[in-house]
Amino acid sequence: MEFFSAEFFSVLLSIIIIDLVLAGDNAIVIGLAARNLPKNQQKRVIIWGTAGAIVIRALATLAVVWLLKIPGLLLIGGILLIWIAYKLLTEEKEHDVKPSENFFAAIRTIIIADALMGLDNVLAIAGAAHGSFLLVIIGLLVSVPIVVWGSTMILKLVERFPIIITIGAGVLAYTASKMIADEPFMKQFFEENPMFKWGLTVLIITGVIFFGRLKQRRHKLSPV
């Protein structure tokens, strides 16, 4: 992939969309962990906690990018990503994070919580990056600060325009189809039969959105 080509920027945009859609709740965790600290410490906790989270997330993602080169793991990762896209549409996340009482405990809470909550992000970004370590780092550097300092705005936009989540799920489903089609023992078949490749992409995207929205409607109609 050539730097600053159309493909480069399209992949980068996919990574940023994935991170913004999947990581919005991680910013809430940061706020919850720091909320009992004095005001003068909260900003420093957010900065250091976010820096630590970025480092851990980057290392984990780079490791997964490398692991996805092992035969069979692209297929497995693609299937897992289909499930993540479906859960994005159907699952409501809870933020059960206790506030920390001191500076270093808050930073530790932020880093650990982000690492645990960010497993879906790591897989999605690694799949979207097509083996490019540079794109992983650029995507994280662009999206994580937006998530941390723009979390309130992002969540309000999602509440006002729920289609943002649907678009995010579609991007995840598209990334999953690319991972499956790029699996080494299947890649030649899809390259020789591009109609099957596009058919798989359409099937996965429409399937995720259709069944995800169907589950949403059933959940709304079911008695509490």
N, C-alpha and C positions, 0 to 999 in steps of 0.2 A: 504494500500500500504506500503510495507516494504521499509525502508530507504536504499539507495544505492543498490537497486535491479535493474534488467534490466528494469522493468516497470518505476521505479523512474527516471532513467536516460533518458528513451525515452520520458517521459512526460516533463522533464526539457528541453530536446533538442527542443521539440515542442514549449515550451514557449519562449525560446531564439530565435528560427526562427521567430515566430510570432512577437515578439517585434522588431527584426531587420528589418523585412520587412515592418511592419506598422509604425514604429517610425523613419524611416530614415529622413523623412521630418521635424520631430520635431526638429532635430538638426539644420536644416537650420533656423528655427524660432529663435533659441537661437543666432545664428550668426547675423541675421538681427536686433534683438533687441539691441545687444551690439555694432554694428559696428560704431556708432558715438561717442563712449566713448574713452577717452585716452587709449593708449595701456596698460599702467600699471594697468588700472581698468578692462579691458576686461576679463582677465583670472579670476579675483576674481568674476566678475559678472557671468561668465559661471559656476564656481564652486558652488556659493551660489544659483544661479537660478536652476541648475541641482539638488542640494540637496533638495531644496524646491519642485521641480517637482517630485522627487522620493518619498518623503513623501506623497504628495497629491495622486500620482498614486497608491502607496501601500495601503493607507487607502481606496481609492475608490474601488480598486480591492478586498480587503478583505471584504468590504461591499457587493459587488456583489457576491462573493463566498458564503456568508451567505444567501443572497437573493435567490440564485439559488436553495436553499434547499426547498423553498416554492413550493408546487405542481403546475405544469403548467408553471413555469418560465423557466425551462430547455428547454422545447419545444419552447417557445417564443424566448428564447436566441439563440437556435440553428437555428431557421428560420432567425433571424436577422443576425446571423453570416454568413449564406449562402449569404445574400445580401451584407454584407461587403466583402466577398471573391470575389463576382462578381464585385463589384465596384473597388476593388483593381486592377483588370485586365482592367477595361474600363475607369476609371476616372483619369484625370490628375489633380493633386493638384496644387493650387496656393498659393503663400506665400505673402499675403498682410499684412505685419507687419511693422508698422512704427518704425524707430529707436528711442530709448529713449535717452534723453539728460542728464540724471543723473543716478547715481549708483543704487539707490533704485527703481527708476521707471523702469529701465531695468530688475531688478530681478522680480518685480511685473509682467511685461509684459511676461517674460519667463514662470513664474508659471501659469498665467492665460491662455496663449496661449497653453501651454502643456496640461493643464487640459481639455480645449475644444477640442483640436486635438486628445487627447488620449482616448476618449470615446470608440472608436473601439478596441484599445489595451486592455482596461480594461475588456470588455466583452469577448474578445478572450482568454485572459490569464486566467480569472476566469473560463471559460469553460474548458480550457485545463488542469487546475490544479486538477480537480476531487475532489474539496473540501479540498485540502491541502494548508493551509496557509503558511507552510514552503516553498513549491515549488514556491508560488507566490513571496515571499521575495527573495529567491535565484535567481529566474529568473530575477527579476528586478535589483538586485545588479550586476548580470553578464552582462546583456544586455544594460542597460541604459548608463553606462560609455563607452561601445563600440560605442553606437550610437552617443554620444556627441563628443568624441574625434576621432572617426573613420568615421564621417559622409561623409566626402569628398571621402574616399576610398570606402565606401559602395555604394554611389551614382554612382561612376565611374564603379564599378563592375556591378551594375544593368543596367547601360547604355550599357556596353560591352556585358553582358550576360543577356538578357531580360528573359531568362528561370528562373532566380532566382525569379522573381515576380510570374511566373506560379507555381513554387514549393511552394512559400508562400501561394498562393491562394489555392493550393491543401491541404496544412496543415490546413488552416482555414476550408476548406470544410470537411475534415476528423474530425476535432474537432466538427464542427456543427453536423455531423452525430452521433458522440459519445454522444453529449448532448441530442439529440432527442431520441436515443436508451436508454439512462439512465433515461429518464423521468419516475418517479415512476409508473404512471398508464399504461405505455407501456413497462416497463423494463421486466416484467415476460414473455410477449409475445415474445420479441426478444431473451431472454435467452432460451426459449423453442424452438425457431425457428432460430437458428444461420444463416441459409442461407438467411433469410429475412434481418437480421442485416447486413450481408456483402453485400447483394444486395442493401440495402439502402445506404450504404457507397459508393459503386461503382457508384450508380446512382447520388448521390449528387456531388461527385468529378468530374465525367465525365461531368455532366450537367453544373457545374460552369465553368469548363475549356472550354468546347465546346462553350457555349453561350458567354462567355467572349471573347474568341479569335475571334468568329464570329463578335461580336460588334467592336472589334479592327480593323478587316479587313474592315468592312463597313465604319468605321470612316476614315481610310486611303484612301479609294477609293472615298469617298464623296468629292465634291468640297468645298474649304474653303470659 
